[in-house]
Amino acid sequence: MRQFDFMGKRRLAFTTSAVMLLIALVSLAVQQLSLGLDFTGGTLVEVSYHTAPSLDTVRQTLEAAGFQDISVQTFGTADEILIRLQQAFDPNVGQQVTDLLRAGGDQVTLVRAEFVGAQVGEQLRDQSGLGMLVALGVVMLYVAFRFQYKFAVGAIVALIHDVIIVLGAFSLFQIEFDLTVLAAVLAVIGYSLNDTIIVYDRIRENIRLSRIDDMPAIFNDAINQTLSRTLATSGTTILVLLALLVLGGDMIHNFAIALLIGVGVGTFSSIYVASALLLPLKLQRTDLIPAPKENEDAEELP
């Protein structure tokens, strides 16, 4: 099997990560996230068509009538349409939307019209952020307990790296960030951690079995030994996500985008962030295999 010198390219990888993080942080600071109705509050209208409509036509019809900040997507089936309006709730808005869509000659039925308050949106935002911090804290404790605290530092930095880049991509391209995307971000944390744990486990075993102290060589061996598994897992996951992106409909479109970015970045960070950071953290064999203590209680010779 061909051996790749991953650790030899770690400085280039660190530079690439730093550039991606810088772009993501600047975008988040300047543009911020394009928060969806789940977080900002507004009006949700669900309508049912007799035959599946064109989403662009629905959007253009509503925009021509003066509605702004519109999100139109399918809900379950192609003839069930979910319309999100970032505006104050009006009891008559559901009927107004239905009448506008019927004007084009389509058979449209109003299913529901609901209001999501800004206070609820703020609670969702705060609780979701707190939940993410708790998840990262639990991950750090788990890795420190199972491996060693230097592994925990590498793992948590890699997870923060992945989350910031996914959020930065959504901010940079102003893709709507809603609860489905938040769920995808949490899934990215789980995926990236699983990949990191597998590499860490092999690194730990190789350190214990190896007779050399060349950590870059040991890390390279460990990553190469798990590479086929990593590529198979990432490849099949990406194929499924591409299918969801193309065929899954608007409801999970942004969810699939977030996971595609997260899987790619998570695979990269498992090698070049979580693992490569162990070198600047000066991981040594003695961190995993304590040096034997001298027997001070040895019996004296007669």
KOLVEX-696598 format. One record per residue: residue in one letter; x, y, z of N, C-alpha, C, O in turn. Coordinates in steps of 0.05 Angstrom, whole numbers, padded with zeros to 5 digits, always signed. Layout:
<rs>
AXYZXYZXYZXYZ;...
</rs>
This chain:
<rs>
M+00017-00024+00000+00000+00000+00000+00018+00025+00000+00037+00026+00015;R+00010+00044-00017+00026+00069-00019+00024+00085+00007+00002+00088+00019;Q+00047+00096+00016+00048+00112+00040+00049+00142+00033+00067+00150+00018;F+00030+00157+00044+00030+00186+00039+00042+00200+00063+00037+00193+00086;D+00058+00221+00057+00071+00236+00078+00052+00259+00086+00057+00282+00078;F+00032+00253+00102+00013+00273+00111+00026+00294+00129+00021+00318+00126;M+00042+00285+00147+00054+00303+00167+00074+00322+00153+00080+00344+00163;G+00086+00313+00131+00105+00330+00117+00091+00355+00105+00105+00375+00100;K+00065+00353+00101+00050+00375+00089+00034+00390+00110+00016+00405+00103;R+00040+00386+00135+00023+00397+00156+00024+00428+00157+00004+00441+00164;R+00047+00439+00151+00049+00469+00152+00032+00481+00130+00019+00501+00135;L+00032+00469+00106+00014+00478+00085-00015+00475+00093-00032+00493+00088;A-00022+00453+00106-00049+00448+00116-00057+00468+00137-00080+00478+00137;F-00039+00474+00156-00044+00494+00176-00050+00521+00164-00068+00536+00172;T-00035+00528+00143-00039+00554+00129-00066+00554+00116-00081+00574+00117;T-00073+00532+00103-00100+00530+00090-00122+00533+00110-00142+00547+00105;S-00120+00519+00133-00140+00521+00154-00142+00550+00164-00164+00560+00169;A-00119+00563+00168-00119+00590+00179-00133+00609+00160-00148+00627+00168;V-00128+00606+00134-00141+00623+00114-00171+00618+00113-00187+00638+00113;M-00180+00593+00114-00209+00587+00115-00222+00598+00139-00244+00609+00138;L-00208+00595+00162-00220+00606+00187-00221+00636+00187-00241+00648+00196;L-00201+00649+00176-00201+00679+00174-00224+00688+00157-00239+00707+00164;I-00228+00676+00134-00250+00684+00116-00277+00679+00130-00295+00696+00128;A-00280+00656+00143-00305+00650+00157-00311+00670+00179-00333+00680+00182;L-00290+00676+00195-00295+00695+00218-00301+00723+00208-00318+00737+00220;V-00287+00732+00187-00292+00759+00176-00321+00760+00166-00335+00780+00170;S-00329+00739+00151-00356+00739+00140-00377+00739+00162-00397+00753+00161;L-00372+00722+00183-00391+00721+00206-00393+00748+00220-00414+00756+00230;A-00370+00763+00222-00370+00789+00236-00383+00810+00219-00396+00828+00230;V-00379+00809+00193-00389+00831+00175-00417+00825+00165-00435+00842+00169;Q-00421+00802+00153-00447+00796+00141-00466+00781+00161-00490+00783+00159;Q-00454+00767+00180-00469+00750+00198-00484+00729+00183-00482+00727+00159;L-00500+00713+00198-00515+00692+00186-00542+00702+00176-00554+00721+00187;S-00551+00691+00154-00578+00697+00144-00598+00679+00158-00605+00658+00148;L-00607+00688+00181-00624+00671+00198-00651+00668+00186-00663+00686+00175;G-00661+00643+00188-00687+00637+00177-00710+00644+00197-00705+00655+00218;L-00734+00638+00188-00757+00645+00204-00757+00632+00232-00767+00643+00251;D-00744+00608+00234-00743+00595+00260-00730+00612+00281-00736+00609+00305;F-00711+00630+00273-00696+00646+00292-00705+00675+00293-00703+00688+00314;T-00715+00685+00271-00722+00714+00269-00751+00720+00275-00757+00742+00283;G-00768+00700+00273-00797+00705+00276-00809+00714+00249-00795+00724+00232;G-00835+00710+00246-00849+00717+00222-00873+00700+00217-00884+00688+00236;T-00882+00698+00192-00906+00684+00186-00901+00660+00168-00884+00661+00150;L-00914+00638+00174-00912+00613+00159-00939+00607+00147-00959+00605+00161;V-00940+00602+00121-00965+00595+00107-00960+00569+00091-00941+00567+00076;E-00977+00550+00096-00976+00525+00081-01001+00522+00063-01023+00526+00072;V-00996+00517+00038-01018+00514+00018-01015+00488+00003-00993+00476+00002;S-01036+00478-00007-01037+00453-00022-01047+00458-00050-01068+00470-00054;Y-01032+00449-00070-01039+00452-00098-01051+00426-00108-01046+00404-00098;H-01068+00428-00129-01079+00404-00142-01058+00390-00158-01056+00366-00159;T-01041+00406-00171-01018+00396-00186-00993+00411-00177-00995+00434-00170;A-00970+00398-00178-00946+00410-00168-00939+00436-00183-00938+00435-00208;P-00935+00458-00169-00928+00483-00183-00898+00487-00186-00882+00472-00176;S-00891+00509-00199-00863+00517-00201-00858+00536-00177-00872+00555-00173;L-00838+00529-00162-00831+00545-00138-00823+00574-00146-00830+00593-00132;D-00809+00576-00168-00801+00603-00177-00826+00620-00184-00827+00644-00179;T-00846+00607-00196-00870+00622-00203-00885+00631-00178-00894+00654-00177;V-00886+00614-00158-00899+00621-00133-00884+00645-00120-00897+00664-00111;R-00858+00643-00120-00842+00665-00108-00846+00691-00123-00849+00712-00110;Q-00845+00690-00149-00848+00714-00165-00876+00726-00162-00879+00751-00162;T-00896+00710-00160-00924+00720-00156-00926+00735-00130-00938+00757-00129;L-00914+00724-00109-00916+00738-00083-00899+00763-00082-00907+00783-00070;E-00875+00762-00094-00858+00786-00095-00871+00808-00111-00869+00832-00103;A-00885+00801-00133-00899+00822-00149-00922+00835-00133-00929+00858-00139;A-00933+00820-00113-00955+00831-00097-00944+00848-00074-00960+00858-00058;G-00918+00850-00071-00906+00867-00050-00895+00852-00026-00884+00865-00008;F-00897+00825-00025-00885+00810-00003-00855+00809-00006-00844+00807-00028;Q-00840+00811+00016-00811+00812+00016-00800+00790+00034-00814+00779+00052;D-00774+00783+00030-00761+00763+00046-00777+00737+00047-00785+00727+00068;I-00781+00727+00023-00798+00703+00019-00781+00678+00016-00761+00678+00002;S-00789+00657+00030-00777+00631+00026-00799+00611+00018-00819+00608+00032;V-00795+00598-00005-00815+00580-00016-00802+00552-00019-00781+00550-00032;Q-00815+00532-00008-00804+00505-00011-00826+00484-00009-00847+00489+00001;T-00820+00460-00020-00839+00439-00018-00839+00428+00011-00819+00430+00025;F-00861+00416+00019-00864+00405+00046-00877+00378+00044-00901+00375+00043;G-00859+00357+00044-00869+00330+00042-00872+00321+00014-00855+00305+00004;T-00892+00331-00001-00896+00324-00029-00893+00349-00046-00892+00371-00036;A-00891+00345-00073-00886+00367-00091-00910+00386-00092-00906+00409-00100;D-00934+00378-00085-00957+00395-00087-00964+00409-00060-00983+00424-00058;E-00948+00403-00039-00951+00417-00013-00929+00438-00011-00905+00431-00012;I-00937+00463-00009-00918+00485-00010-00918+00500+00017-00939+00507+00028;L-00893+00505+00027-00890+00520+00052-00878+00547+00045-00857+00549+00033;I-00892+00568+00053-00883+00595+00047-00877+00609+00074-00893+00610+00092;R-00852+00620+00075-00843+00634+00099-00840+00664+00093-00827+00671+00074;L-00853+00680+00109-00853+00709+00105-00842+00722+00130-00853+00719+00152;Q-00820+00737+00127-00808+00750+00151-00821+00777+00154-00810+00798+00148;Q-00846+00776+00165-00861+00801+00170-00880+00796+00193-00884+00773+00202;A-00892+00817+00203-00911+00815+00225-00935+00799+00217-00943+00800+00193;F-00946+00785+00236-00969+00767+00229-00994+00783+00225-01001+00801+00240;D-01009+00775+00204-01035+00787+00198-01054+00763+00196-01049+00744+00181;P-01077+00764+00211-01096+00741+00210-01106+00735+00182-01114+00712+00177;N-01105+00755+00164-01115+00751+00137-01094+00743+00117-01099+00739+00093;V-01068+00741+00126-01047+00737+00107-01049+00710+00093-01042+00708+00069;G-01059+00689+00107-01062+00663+00094-01081+00664+00070-01076+00653+00049;Q-01104+00678+00075-01123+00680+00053-01113+00698+00031-01119+00693+00007;Q-01098+00719+00038-01087+00737+00017-01068+00721-00001-01069+00724-00025;V-01051+00705+00011-01032+00690-00005-01046+00669-00022-01039+00666-00046;T-01066+00656-00011-01082+00636-00026-01096+00649-00050-01096+00638-00072;D-01108+00673-00046-01122+00686-00067-01103+00695-00089-01109+00693-00113;L-01079+00704-00082-01059+00712-00102-01051+00688-00119-01048+00690-00143;L-01047+00665-00106-01038+00641-00121-01061+00630-00138-01056+00618-00159;R-01085+00633-00129-01108+00624-00145-01112+00641-00170-01124+00632-00189;A-01103+00666-00169-01108+00685-00191-01094+00675-00217-01102+00682-00239;G-01074+00658-00214-01061+00647-00237-01076+00624-00249-01066+00612-00269;G-01098+00616-00238-01114+00594-00249-01109+00567-00235-01122+00547-00243;D-01092+00566-00215-01086+00541-00201-01107+00536-00179-01119+00554-00168;Q-01111+00510-00174-01128+00503-00151-01111+00501-00126-01095+00483-00123;V-01115+00521-00108-01098+00523-00084-01116+00523-00060-01137+00537-00059;T-01108+00507-00039-01123+00505-00014-01105+00514+00009-01082+00505+00011;L-01115+00531+00026-01100+00540+00049-01100+00518+00070-01122+00509+00079;V-01077+00509+00079-01075+00488+00099-01072+00501+00127-01086+00493+00146;R-01054+00520+00130-01051+00533+00156-01035+00559+00152-01020+00562+00132;A-01039+00577+00170-01023+00602+00172-01016+00607+00201-01034+00610+00218;E-00990+00608+00207-00982+00610+00235-00961+00632+00238-00949+00641+00219;F-00958+00641+00263-00939+00661+00269-00917+00650+00288-00924+00637+00308;V-00892+00655+00282-00870+00647+00299-00859+00673+00311-00847+00689+00296;G-00862+00677+00337-00854+00702+00349-00824+00705+00351-00809+00685+00352;A-00815+00730+00352-00786+00735+00354-00775+00725+00380-00752+00716+00381;Q-00791+00725+00402-00782+00715+00428-00776+00686+00426-00755+00677+00437;V-00793+00670+00413-00788+00642+00409-00762+00638+00393-00746+00620+00398;G-00759+00655+00372-00735+00653+00356-00710+00658+00372-00690+00644+00369;E-00710+00678+00390-00687+00684+00407-00681+00661+00426-00658+00654+00431;Q-00702+00649+00437-00698+00626+00454-00685+00602+00439-00667+00589+00450;L-00695+00598+00415-00683+00576+00398-00654+00582+00393-00637+00563+00394;R-00648+00607+00387-00620+00613+00380-00602+00610+00405-00581+00598+00403;D-00611+00620+00428-00595+00618+00452-00592+00590+00461-00570+00581+00468;Q-00614+00575+00461-00613+00547+00470-00596+00529+00452-00582+00511+00461;S-00598+00535+00426-00583+00519+00407-00553+00524+00410-00537+00506+00408;G-00546+00550+00414-00518+00556+00419-00508+00543+00445-00485+00533+00445;L-00524+00544+00466-00516+00531+00491-00513+00501+00487-00495+00489+00498;G-00532+00489+00472-00530+00461+00467-00504+00453+00453-00493+00432+00458;M-00496+00470+00434-00471+00464+00419-00447+00466+00438-00429+00450+00436;L-00447+00486+00455-00424+00488+00474-00423+00465+00493-00402+00455+00499;V-00447+00456+00503-00447+00433+00521-00437+00408+00506-00422+00392+00517;A-00445+00405+00481-00436+00382+00465-00406+00382+00462-00393+00361+00465;L-00394+00405+00457-00365+00407+00454-00351+00401+00480-00330+00388+00481;G-00363+00411+00502-00351+00406+00529-00351+00376+00536-00331+00366+00546;V-00374+00363+00530-00376+00334+00536-00356+00318+00518-00343+00299+00528;V-00353+00327+00493-00333+00314+00475-00305+00316+00487-00290+00296+00487;M-00298+00339+00496-00271+00343+00507-00266+00325+00531-00245+00314+00534;L-00286+00323+00549-00283+00306+00572-00280+00277+00564-00264+00262+00575;Y-00296+00269+00545-00296+00241+00535-00268+00234+00524-00257+00213+00530;V-00258+00251+00506-00232+00245+00493-00210+00245+00514-00192+00229+00513;A-00211+00265+00533-00190+00266+00553-00190+00241+00571-00169+00231+00579;F-00214+00231+00577-00217+00207+00593-00208+00182+00578-00194+00165+00589;R-00215+00180+00552-00209+00156+00537-00180+00156+00528-00167+00134+00526;F-00169+00179+00521-00141+00180+00511-00123+00194+00531-00112+00183+00549;Q-00120+00221+00526-00102+00237+00542-00109+00266+00536-00120+00272+00515;Y-00103+00284+00554-00113+00312+00551-00103+00325+00526-00117+00342+00515;K-00079+00318+00516-00070+00330+00491-00087+00321+00468-00091+00337+00449;F-00096+00297+00468-00115+00287+00447-00141+00304+00449-00153+00311+00428;A-00150+00309+00474-00175+00325+00477-00172+00353+00465-00191+00363+00453;V-00149+00365+00470-00145+00392+00459-00146+00391+00428-00159+00408+00416;G-00132+00372+00416-00132+00369+00387-00160+00364+00376-00168+00376+00356;A-00176+00347+00390-00203+00340+00380-00221+00365+00382-00237+00370+00364;I-00220+00379+00404-00238+00402+00408-00232+00424+00389-00250+00438+00379;V-00206+00429+00384-00198+00449+00364-00208+00442+00336-00217+00459+00321;A-00206+00416+00330-00215+00407+00304-00245+00411+00301-00255+00419+00280;L-00260+00405+00322-00290+00408+00320-00297+00437+00318-00315+00444+00302;I-00284+00455+00333-00290+00483+00331-00283+00493+00303-00297+00509+00291;H-00260+00483+00293-00252+00490+00265-00273+00483+00245-00279+00498+00227;D-00285+00459+00248-00305+00450+00229-00331+00466+00231-00342+00474+00211;V-00339+00472+00255-00364+00487+00259-00361+00515+00248-00379+00525+00235;I-00339+00528+00254-00335+00556+00245-00335+00557+00214-00346+00576+00202;I-00322+00538+00201-00320+00538+00172-00348+00533+00159-00355+00546+00140;V-00364+00515+00171-00391+00510+00161-00408+00536+00164-00421+00544+00145;L-00407+00547+00188-00422+00572+00192-00412+00595+00174-00428+00610+00164;G-00386+00596+00171-00375+00617+00153-00383+00614+00125-00388+00634+00111;A-00385+00589+00115-00395+00584+00087-00424+00594+00084-00430+00606+00064;F-00441+00589+00104-00468+00598+00102-00470+00628+00104-00487+00640+00092;S-00452+00640+00120-00452+00669+00121-00441+00682+00096-00452+00701+00086;L-00419+00670+00085-00406+00681+00061-00425+00681+00037-00427+00701+00022;F-00440+00660+00033-00458+00658+00010-00487+00665+00017-00505+00662+00001;Q-00491+00674+00042-00518+00683+00051-00539+00661+00046-00561+00667+00036;I-00533+00636+00053-00552+00615+00052-00568+00615+00078-00557+00619+00100;E-00594+00611+00076-00611+00614+00100-00603+00593+00121-00600+00569+00115;F-00600+00602+00145-00593+00585+00168-00618+00581+00185-00628+00599+00198;D-00628+00556+00186-00651+00550+00201-00646+00526+00219-00623+00517+00222;L-00667+00514+00231-00663+00492+00250-00652+00467+00236-00637+00452+00248;T-00659+00463+00211-00649+00439+00197-00618+00442+00193-00604+00422+00194;V-00609+00466+00187-00580+00470+00184-00566+00467+00211-00544+00456+00213;L-00579+00477+00233-00568+00473+00259-00565+00443+00266-00545+00434+00277;A-00585+00427+00258-00584+00398+00262-00561+00387+00246-00547+00368+00256;A-00556+00397+00222-00534+00388+00206-00507+00394+00219-00488+00378+00218;V-00505+00418+00231-00480+00426+00244-00474+00407+00268-00451+00398+00271;L-00494+00400+00283-00491+00381+00305-00483+00353+00294-00467+00339+00306;A-00494+00346+00271-00487+00320+00258-00458+00321+00249-00444+00300+00250;V-00449+00344+00240-00421+00347+00231-00402+00342+00255-00381+00329+00252;I-00410+00353+00278-00394+00348+00302-00391+00319+00308-00369+00309+00313;G-00413+00304+00306-00412+00275+00311-00396+00260+00290-00380+00243+00297;Y-00399+00268+00265-00384+00254+00243-00354+00259+00246-00338+00241+00245;S-00347+00285+00250-00319+00292+00252-00306+00278+00276-00283+00269+00275;L-00321+00278+00299-00310+00265+00323-00305+00235+00318-00285+00225+00326;N-00324+00222+00305-00321+00193+00300-00296+00188+00283-00281+00169+00289;D-00292+00204+00262-00269+00201+00245-00243+00207+00261-00223+00192+00258;T-00243+00227+00278-00220+00234+00294-00213+00211+00314-00190+00205+00318;I-00234+00200+00327-00229+00179+00346-00216+00154+00333-00199+00142+00345;I-00225+00148+00309-00213+00125+00295-00183+00129+00290-00167+00112+00294;V-00176+00154+00280-00148+00160+00275-00132+00160+00302-00110+00150+00303;Y-00144+00173+00322-00131+00174+00348-00125+00146+00359-00104+00141+00370;D-00145+00128+00357-00142+00101+00367-00118+00087+00354-00103+00073+00367;R-00115+00091+00328-00093+00078+00313-00066+00091+00321-00046+00077+00324;I-00066+00118+00325-00042+00131+00333-00033+00121+00360-00009+00116+00365;R-00052+00118+00379-00045+00108+00405-00033+00080+00404-00014+00074+00418;E-00046+00063+00389-00036+00035+00386-00008+00034+00374+00009+00019+00383;N-00004+00051+00353+00022+00051+00340+00044+00062+00358+00067+00052+00358;I+00038+00081+00375+00057+00092+00394+00065+00070+00414+00089+00067+00420;R+00046+00055+00423+00051+00034+00442+00067+00011+00430+00083-00002+00444;L+00062+00005+00405+00075-00018+00392+00102-00011+00379+00119-00028+00375;S+00105+00014+00372+00129+00022+00357+00153+00023+00375+00151+00028+00399;R+00177+00018+00363+00202+00019+00378+00217+00045+00372+00239+00049+00382;I+00205+00063+00356+00217+00088+00350+00203+00111+00364+00180+00108+00373;D+00215+00134+00365+00203+00158+00377+00198+00180+00356+00194+00203+00363;D+00199+00172+00331+00193+00192+00309+00163+00195+00307+00150+00180+00292;M+00152+00215+00320+00123+00218+00321+00111+00224+00293+00090+00212+00287;P+00123+00241+00276+00112+00245+00249+00109+00219+00234+00090+00214+00220;A+00130+00201+00236+00129+00176+00222+00107+00158+00233+00093+00144+00218;I+00104+00158+00259+00083+00142+00272+00055+00152+00264+00037+00136+00258;F+00052+00178+00263+00026+00190+00255+00020+00183+00226-00003+00177+00219;N+00040+00185+00209+00036+00179+00180+00027+00150+00177+00008+00144+00162;D+00040+00131+00191+00032+00103+00190+00002+00100+00198-00013+00085+00185;A-00004+00112+00221-00032+00109+00231-00052+00120+00212-00073+00108+00207;I-00047+00144+00200-00066+00156+00181-00068+00140+00156-00090+00136+00145;N-00046+00130+00146-00047+00113+00122-00062+00087+00127-00075+00077+00109;Q-00059+00076+00151-00073+00051+00158-00103+00054+00159-00118+00036+00154;T-00112+00078+00166-00141+00084+00168-00152+00098+00143-00176+00104+00142;L-00134+00104+00124-00142+00121+00101-00164+00107+00084-00183+00121+00076;S-00161+00081+00079-00181+00068+00062-00209+00069+00075-00229+00073+00062;R-00209+00065+00102-00235+00066+00116-00246+00094+00115-00270+00098+00111;T-00229+00115+00119-00238+00142+00118-00249+00150+00091-00271+00162+00090;L-00235+00142+00070-00245+00149+00043-00271+00134+00036-00288+00146+00023;A-00273+00109+00044-00297+00094+00039-00321+00106+00053-00343+00110+00042;T-00317+00113+00079-00339+00125+00094-00346+00153+00083-00370+00158+00079;S-00327+00170+00079-00332+00197+00068-00344+00195+00041-00363+00210+00034;G-00334+00178+00024-00344+00175-00004-00373+00167-00005-00389+00179-00019;T-00380+00146+00010-00408+00137+00010-00426+00158+00022-00449+00162+00013;T-00417+00171+00043-00433+00192+00056-00438+00215+00036-00460+00226+00035;I-00417+00223+00022-00420+00245+00002-00439+00237-00020-00455+00254-00029;L-00438+00212-00029-00457+00204-00050-00486+00206-00041-00503+00215-00056;V-00491+00197-00016-00518+00199-00005-00527+00229-00003-00549+00236-00010;L-00508+00246+00006-00515+00274+00009-00520+00288-00017-00537+00305-00019;L-00505+00280-00038-00510+00291-00065-00537+00283-00075-00551+00298-00087;A-00545+00258-00069-00572+00249-00077-00593+00265-00062-00613+00273-00074;L-00589+00270-00036-00608+00287-00021-00609+00315-00032-00630+00327-00033;L-00586+00326-00039-00584+00353-00050-00600+00356-00076-00613+00376-00080;V-00597+00336-00093-00609+00338-00120-00639+00329-00119-00656+00341-00132;L-00645+00308-00104-00671+00296-00105-00688+00301-00080-00712+00295-00079;G-00676+00311-00059-00690+00313-00033-00710+00336-00031-00726+00337-00012;G-00710+00355-00049-00728+00378-00047-00717+00401-00031-00696+00398-00018;D-00731+00423-00032-00722+00447-00018-00721+00444+00012-00706+00458+00026;M-00738+00427+00023-00740+00424+00052-00713+00417+00065-00707+00427+00087;I-00697+00400+00052-00672+00391+00063-00648+00399+00046-00626+00389+00049;H-00653+00419+00028-00631+00428+00010-00608+00439+00026-00585+00431+00022;N-00614+00458+00044-00593+00471+00060-00580+00451+00080-00557+00453+00087;F-00597+00432+00090-00587+00411+00107-00565+00395+00093-00544+00389+00105;A-00570+00388+00068-00551+00372+00052-00526+00388+00047-00504+00377+00047;I-00529+00414+00041-00506+00431+00036-00488+00433+00060-00463+00430+00058;A-00500+00437+00084-00484+00438+00109-00469+00413+00114-00446+00413+00122;L-00482+00390+00109-00468+00364+00114-00447+00359+00094-00426+00348+00101;L-00451+00367+00069-00430+00363+00048-00405+00379+00056-00383+00369+00055;I-00409+00404+00064-00386+00420+00072-00373+00408+00097-00349+00406+00099;G-00390+00400+00116-00380+00389+00142-00365+00363+00138-00344+00360+00151;V-00375+00345+00121-00361+00320+00117-00333+00324+00104-00314+00312+00112;G-00332+00342+00085-00307+00348+00072-00287+00361+00091-00264+00352+00093;V-00296+00381+00106-00279+00395+00125-00272+00376+00148-00249+00377+00158;G-00291+00360+00157-00286+00342+00179-00265+00321+00173-00249+00314+00189;T-00266+00310+00148-00246+00291+00140-00218+00304+00139-00198+00292+00148;F-00217+00328+00129-00192+00343+00128-00181+00348+00157-00158+00344+00162;S-00199+00357+00175-00190+00364+00202-00182+00340+00218-00166+00343+00236;S-00193+00317+00213-00185+00293+00228-00156+00287+00224-00142+00276+00242;I-00146+00294+00200-00118+00288+00193-00100+00312+00200-00080+00310+00214;Y-00108+00335+00190-00090+00358+00191-00095+00378+00213-00081+00398+00216;V-00115+00374+00230-00120+00391+00253-00117+00374+00278-00100+00378+00295;A-00136+00354+00281-00136+00338+00306-00110+00323+00309-00098+00322+00331;S-00100+00310+00287-00076+00293+00290-00051+00310+00289-00033+00307+00305;A-00049+00329+00269-00025+00344+00266-00019+00362+00290+00004+00369+00296;L-00041+00371+00304-00037+00388+00327-00022+00374+00350-00011+00387+00368;L-00023+00347+00350-00009+00333+00371+00021+00337+00370+00035+00333+00390;L+00032+00345+00347+00060+00350+00345+00068+00376+00359+00087+00375+00375;P+00055+00399+00353+00061+00423+00368+00055+00420+00398+00067+00434+00415;L+00036+00402+00405+00029+00398+00433+00050+00379+00446+00048+00374+00470;K+00069+00370+00430+00092+00354+00440+00083+00328+00453+00091+00322+00476;L+00065+00313+00439+00057+00287+00449+00082+00268+00449+00096+00267+00429;Q+00087+00255+00471+00109+00236+00474+00099+00209+00482+00077+00205+00491;R+00117+00189+00478+00110+00162+00486+00103+00160+00515+00085+00145+00524;T+00117+00176+00532+00113+00175+00561+00085+00186+00569+00076+00181+00591;D+00072+00201+00550+00045+00210+00556+00025+00187+00556+00004+00189+00570;L+00031+00166+00542+00014+00143+00540+00025+00119+00555+00010+00102+00565;I+00051+00117+00557+00064+00095+00571+00083+00106+00592+00106+00112+00585;P+00074+00109+00616+00092+00120+00637+00117+00104+00640+00118+00080+00637;A+00139+00119+00645+00165+00105+00648+00164+00089+00674+00152+00097+00694;P+00176+00065+00674+00175+00047+00697+00190+00060+00721+00212+00071+00717;K+00179+00058+00744+00192+00070+00768+00212+00050+00779+00209+00026+00778;E+00233+00062+00789+00254+00045+00802+00243+00034+00828+00228+00047+00842;N+00250+00009+00833+00240-00005+00857+00257+00003+00881+00279-00008+00886;E+00247+00023+00895+00263+00032+00918+00261+00013+00941+00277+00015+00960;D+00242-00006+00940+00239-00024+00963+00253-00051+00958+00247-00071+00971;A+00271-00051+00938+00283-00077+00932+00299-00087+00956+00311-00072+00971;E+00299-00113+00958+00313-00125+00981+00343-00122+00978+00354-00124+00955;E+00357-00117+00999+00386-00115+00998+00399-00142+00996+00389-00162+01007;L+00421-00143+00981+00435-00168+00978+00448-00176+01004+00457-00158+01018;P+00449-00202+01012+00461-00211+01037+00491-00207+01035+00506-00214+01054;
</rs>
